[in-house]
Amino acid sequence: MPTIILRLELHKPIQAKQDMYQRMAEINTAFANWLLVHLWVNRNLHSWAFYQLKEFIRYKVEMADIRFEEVKAEYTSQTCKCDHREKANRKGLRFQCKQCGYTCHADLNGAINIGKAISGLAT
């Protein structure tokens, strides 16, 4: 009979360690799920805010009897005034065309390209 008791006593630390690892896995899973939900919510709230701003501007512009034109912003800060588009043209806030060497603030470059698209000058 003492051997059975000894085996049970040896099993307790192993079981405790397994329980601890199981609990850690549950906590990690719960945290990962929480993080995914909050990232999804934050992304949707962020895009909702831009949508609301766009609709507010559209409303105000149309009330003033001004034409509202939406322009896709894709690649506007990567495209040069010489029409060369390359991802490497933009490094952070700096725009430098790899083809012609034109340099300016990347957001200014994007705004210029959006202006060209609205006025019909874009290719």
C-alpha positions as CSV (number, residue, x, y, z in Angstrom):
1,M,0.0,0.0,0.0
2,P,2.7,2.6,0.6
3,T,3.8,2.4,-3.0
4,I,0.4,3.6,-4.2
5,I,0.5,6.6,-1.9
6,L,4.0,7.4,-3.1
7,R,2.9,7.3,-6.7
8,L,0.0,9.6,-5.9
9,E,2.3,12.0,-4.2
10,L,4.7,12.1,-7.2
11,H,1.8,12.7,-9.5
12,K,0.6,15.8,-7.7
13,P,3.5,18.2,-8.8
14,I,3.1,17.0,-12.4
15,Q,-0.7,17.5,-12.3
16,A,-0.2,21.0,-10.8
17,K,2.3,21.9,-13.5
18,Q,-0.2,20.6,-16.2
19,D,-3.0,22.6,-14.6
20,M,-0.8,25.7,-14.6
21,Y,0.1,25.3,-18.3
22,Q,-3.6,24.7,-19.2
23,R,-4.5,27.9,-17.3
24,M,-1.8,29.9,-19.1
25,A,-3.0,28.6,-22.4
26,E,-6.6,29.7,-21.6
27,I,-5.4,33.1,-20.5
28,N,-3.3,33.5,-23.7
29,T,-6.3,32.4,-25.9
30,A,-8.6,34.8,-24.1
31,F,-6.1,37.7,-24.5
32,A,-5.6,36.9,-28.2
33,N,-9.4,36.8,-28.7
34,W,-9.8,40.1,-26.9
35,L,-7.0,41.7,-28.9
36,L,-8.5,40.6,-32.2
37,V,-12.0,41.9,-31.3
38,H,-10.6,45.3,-30.2
39,L,-8.4,45.6,-33.3
40,W,-11.5,44.9,-35.5
41,V,-13.5,47.4,-33.5
42,N,-10.8,50.1,-33.7
43,R,-10.4,49.6,-37.4
44,N,-14.1,49.8,-38.0
45,L,-14.5,52.9,-35.8
46,H,-11.5,54.5,-37.6
47,S,-13.1,53.9,-41.0
48,W,-16.5,55.0,-39.7
49,A,-15.0,58.4,-38.6
50,F,-13.6,59.0,-42.1
51,Y,-16.9,58.0,-43.6
52,Q,-18.8,60.4,-41.3
53,L,-16.4,63.2,-42.2
54,K,-16.7,62.5,-45.9
55,E,-20.5,62.5,-45.7
56,F,-20.5,65.8,-43.6
57,I,-18.3,67.5,-46.2
58,R,-20.5,66.1,-49.1
59,Y,-23.6,67.5,-47.3
60,K,-22.0,71.0,-46.8
61,V,-20.6,71.2,-50.3
62,E,-23.9,70.2,-51.9
63,M,-25.8,72.8,-49.8
64,A,-23.4,75.4,-51.2
65,D,-24.2,74.1,-54.7
66,I,-20.6,73.0,-55.3
67,R,-19.8,69.8,-57.1
68,F,-18.5,67.0,-54.8
69,E,-16.1,64.6,-56.5
70,E,-14.6,61.6,-54.8
71,V,-11.1,60.5,-55.9
72,K,-9.5,57.2,-55.1
73,A,-6.4,57.9,-53.0
74,E,-4.6,54.7,-54.0
75,Y,-1.0,55.3,-55.1
76,T,-1.4,59.1,-55.0
77,S,1.6,59.5,-52.6
78,Q,3.7,57.0,-54.6
79,T,3.2,58.6,-58.0
80,C,5.4,61.4,-59.3
81,K,4.3,64.4,-61.3
82,C,6.2,62.7,-64.2
83,D,3.6,59.9,-63.8
84,H,6.3,57.4,-62.6
85,R,4.7,55.2,-59.8
86,E,6.9,53.1,-57.6
87,K,6.5,52.1,-53.9
88,A,10.1,53.0,-53.3
89,N,9.3,56.6,-54.2
90,R,7.8,57.1,-50.7
91,K,9.9,56.6,-47.6
92,G,7.8,57.7,-44.6
93,L,6.9,61.4,-45.1
94,R,9.5,61.9,-47.8
95,F,8.7,61.5,-51.5
96,Q,11.6,61.2,-54.0
97,C,11.0,60.0,-57.5
98,K,13.4,57.2,-58.5
99,Q,13.0,58.3,-62.1
100,C,13.3,62.1,-62.3
101,G,14.5,62.9,-58.7
102,Y,11.6,65.2,-57.8
103,T,11.5,65.6,-54.0
104,C,8.8,66.9,-51.6
105,H,6.6,66.0,-48.6
106,A,4.8,62.7,-49.5
107,D,1.4,64.1,-48.4
108,L,1.9,67.2,-50.5
109,N,2.7,65.0,-53.5
110,G,-0.5,63.0,-52.8
111,A,-2.6,66.2,-52.6
112,I,-1.1,67.4,-55.9
113,N,-2.0,64.1,-57.6
114,I,-5.6,64.3,-56.2
115,G,-5.8,67.8,-57.5
116,K,-4.7,66.6,-60.9
117,A,-7.3,63.8,-60.9
118,I,-10.1,66.2,-60.0
119,S,-9.1,68.7,-62.7
120,G,-8.8,65.9,-65.3
121,L,-5.1,66.3,-65.7
122,A,-4.2,62.8,-64.5
123,T,-3.4,60.2,-67.0
